[in-house]
């Protein structure tokens, strides 16, 4: 009989997250369906993105720190008898010059080989996790340490911008250079099909923002899940955090373990994204990649047949074109 408790590990640029969860029956409008309910979630700061920014690879010292985190996670898994179903690595490992070395070290620690996933795959899995809890028709924003993924279920893309990456480039509080940075970042991006839709913010930036906003000293996913905030709320929290010294900032709810250093960059970036999406409010979700990894794969939509086009332009040799399969240029 398959173990009821299932687990995943998300190894990001700033932190590692262990999820232990179970599929349970939930009754909604006289119908019952299986939904994923978290039983244990643990976050450990790993800051792999710092090594990528400074060295282009993960250093032996950082690998050792990562192994220690994974060993603690394995002990939690064994204590609860949970089955580790997947270990995913994201932006830092997509950029690392030595991914195989890190993969091997993690596999020895947790006894499951991790997989480096693409930014698009990360965005799709994140959207899936939110869709299972909140339905379709939403846009998800997952702000990580090294990248940001956006998805509306049909279109998904990854932007190589994250809170830790911004912090390394601009410091804890972005200055005048931020305006130029945003202009360059958005220059070739299209948000078509994503504007003016309900937005769910995912990731450590969202969780920290919610905990400060609620003044909650402990992580309570039930209190945070679906929490709605306005742009003015976001502005007020950003101003409050910015006006504090780094020592006092670290004492705020949700800003321990190094989050106080990168949170302001993450909130600046969030504000810019919300303005591009043309929304006045947004909701926060504690779902994310780690949940999406546990859901069974969805059937991919059928590919539309390519249209036949005719090119009657004269070629240089005097002949005429022949029918060709058109492709997206």
N, C-alpha and C positions, 0 to 999 in steps of 0.2 A: 504493500500500500504506500502510495506516494506521501512524503512528508507534507503536512499542511503548511508549515512555516517555510517560506522561500525567501531568498536573499539576493541582493545585488550590491556591487560596489562601484561607485562612480569616482574615478580618479581624475580630478580637474587640474587647472593651472594654479589655483589658490588653495583648494581644500579637497579632501577625500571624504566621501559620504558612504556610510554603511546603512542599508535599508533591510530590515527583516519585516516581512508582511505576510498576510494570508488572504486568500480569496474567500469571502463570506457572502452569504445570501442576504440581500437587502430588499425589502418590500417597498415598492413605490407604485402608488395608484393601483393597488390590488394585483400588481404583477411583481414577480420575484426575479432578481438577476444577481449574478455574481459581481462583486466589486472588491477591489483591492484595499485592504485596511492595514495601515502601518502598525506594527507592534513595537518596533525599536528603530530609532534613527540616531546615528552618531556621526558627528562631524569632527574631523581632525585637519588642522592646517598643514599643508605640505609645501606650498609655494614653489612648485616645479617651474612655474612661469618665470621666476626670478633667474633661475639658471639659464633658461632659454634666452632671456634678454641679455644676460651678462656673458654667457659662454657659448651659447648655441647648442649646448648639450646638457644632459643631467649629470652633475658631478657625483663622484663616489660618495661624498659626505651626504648629499641629498638622497641618493639611492638608499643609503643606510637608514636615514630617517624614515623614508617611505616604507622600508621593510619592517621597521619597528611598529609603524602604524598598522600595516597589514597583519602583523602578528597579533596585535591586540584585537583586531577585527575577527581574526580566525578563532581566537579564544571565546569571543562573544558568540560566534556561530556555533561552536561546539557546546558551549554552556546551555544554549537554548535548543540545540538539536536541529538547527535550520540548514536547509540545503542551499548552497551558494550556486545560483543559476548562471550568473554572468558577471564579468568584471570588464568595465568599459573605460577607455582612456581617451581624452579629448584633445583640446588645442595644443597643450604643451607637448604632448607626444606626437602630434601631427607635425610639429616643427623640429623636434629633437633630432640631433645627428646620430644618436645612439639608442634608438628605440628598442632594439633586440636585447641589449644589456639590461634595460629597465624591465622589459617584459619577463625575462628569465628570472630576475630577482623577485618580482611580484608573484610569479607562478610558484616559486619555491616556498614563499611565505603563506599563500592561501590555497595552494594545491589546485588552482584553476587558472588556465592560461588567459590572461587579459587580451582584449581586442581593441585596437586603435580604430575608432569609428570616424567617419567623415563628418564635416560640419552639417551637411544636409541630413545625414542619417540622425545626428543628434537632435536637430530641429524637429524632424518627423516624430521621433520617439517622445520628445517633450510634448509636442502637440497632442499625441495620442493619449498621454497620461492625463492631460487636462480634459480632453474630449470625453474620456470615460467617466469623469466626475461631473463635468459641467455642460456636456453636449457640444454640438457643432456651432459654426457661425462665429467663432471667436478668433482672435489673433493672439498668439503667445510670443512673449519676449523673454528669452532666457539670457540674462547677463551673467557671464562667468568671469573668471579671472583673465582669460586670454582671448575670448571670443564672445560674440553675441549671436544667438540664433533667433530668427523670426519665422513664423509659419501661420498660415490661415487654413491649413489642411490640403490646399491645392498647390500653393507656392511656398517653398521653403528655401531660405538662404542663410548663410553664415557670414558675419562680418568679423574680420580679425581685430576686433576691439573689445577689451574687457577692462574691468576695474583695476586689476593688478598691472596690466600692461600700461594703462593710462598713468597710474601712480609712478611707475618706473620712468615714464617719459616726462611727466609734468610735476611730480611731487604730490603731496596730499591734497592741495587745493589748486585746481587749474587756474592759470592766470590769463592774460590777454592772448596768449598763443592758442587758447582753446577755440576761439572763433575761427581761426585759420584751419585748425585741425578738423573741425566739424565740416567746414566748407569742402575741404579735400576729401573727407570720408564719404560725404553724401553725393559727391560730384557724379559718380557713375551708378548710383543706386536708384532703383525704382520701387516704390511702395504701392504700385497699382494693384487694386483688389484688396488692399489691407486697410485703407483709410476709413475713418468713421465707423469702425466696428468695435464691439466689446473687446477690451484688452486684458489679458491675464499676464502678470509679471511673475516670472519664475526665477529661482536661483538665490544665492546667498545675499545679494544686494536687496532683493525683495523681502526676504525673511528678516534681515536686519532692520530694514526700513519699518516693517510692521511692528517689530518688537519695541523700537524707539517710540513710534507713534502711539502704541498702546501702553507704553511704559511697563512692559511685561518682562520680568527678570528671568523667566524660564520659557523655553520653547514649548508652545502649546499649539499643535497643528490645527486643532478644532477652532481655536480662537482666531487664528491667522487665515485659515482657508476661506477664500471668498471675501475677505476684508476689502471694502471699497474705499478708495481715497481719491481726492481731487487734486488738481494741479496746485491749488493753493495750499493744500495739506502738505504736498511734497515740498513746496517752497519753504513752508514754515519749518519742517523737519530739517531740511538742508541748512537753513540759516541758523537754527539752534545748534546743530552739530559743528558748523563752520566756526561759530563764535567761541567755541570751547578750546582750551589747550589740548594737546594730544594726550596728556595724562588724564584729564577729565573726560575726554572723548572715549577713552578706553574703558571708562567705568559705566558708560551707558549700556542699557540692555541690548544684547545681541552684538556688541562691538568688541568683544574680547578676542583673544588669540589672533591679533593682527588685523582684524576686520576694521578697526578704527583708522588704520592707515589708508585703506583703499576706498572706504565707503563714500567719501565726498565725490571722488572721481566717478564712481558708479552712479550716484544720484544726478550729477551733471549730465552724464551720458543718457540716463533714463529720461530726463526732461527733454533733451533734444529729440529722442526717438518718439516720445509722445506728441511733440509738436509736429513732427513729420507725419504721424498717423492721424493728426487732426482730431484728437479726443480731449475731453475736459476731465474725465474720470478714468480710473483703471482699478482692477481688482488684483489681489495677490493670491497666489496659489503655492502650496507647499509641494505640489506634484513636481515631476521633472523626469529627467533621463532615467534615474534609478527605478522609477515606477514603470516607465515605458518599456524597459528591458524585460519585464515580467509578463507583459501581455502577449498573447499569441499573435504572430504576424497577420496583418490584414491583407486581403487580396488586392493586388495592384490593379488599377483601372485598365481596361482594355485599351491597347494602343490604337489610335485612329489610323486608317490606311493613308499612305502618302498620296497626295493629289498628283495627277498627271498634268504636266505643263508642256507646252510646245514652244520651242525657241526657233523662230524663223529668221533670226539675225544672220546675215551672211558672215561666214568665217573668212579668215584671211586667204584660204586656198580657193575661195569662190563657191564652195559648197554651202548648202543650207543646213541649219541645225536639225536635229532629230528629237523626237520625244524623249524627255528625261524625267526622272523622279525628282521633284522639288524637295529641298531640304531647308530647314531654318538656317538663315545666314547669321 
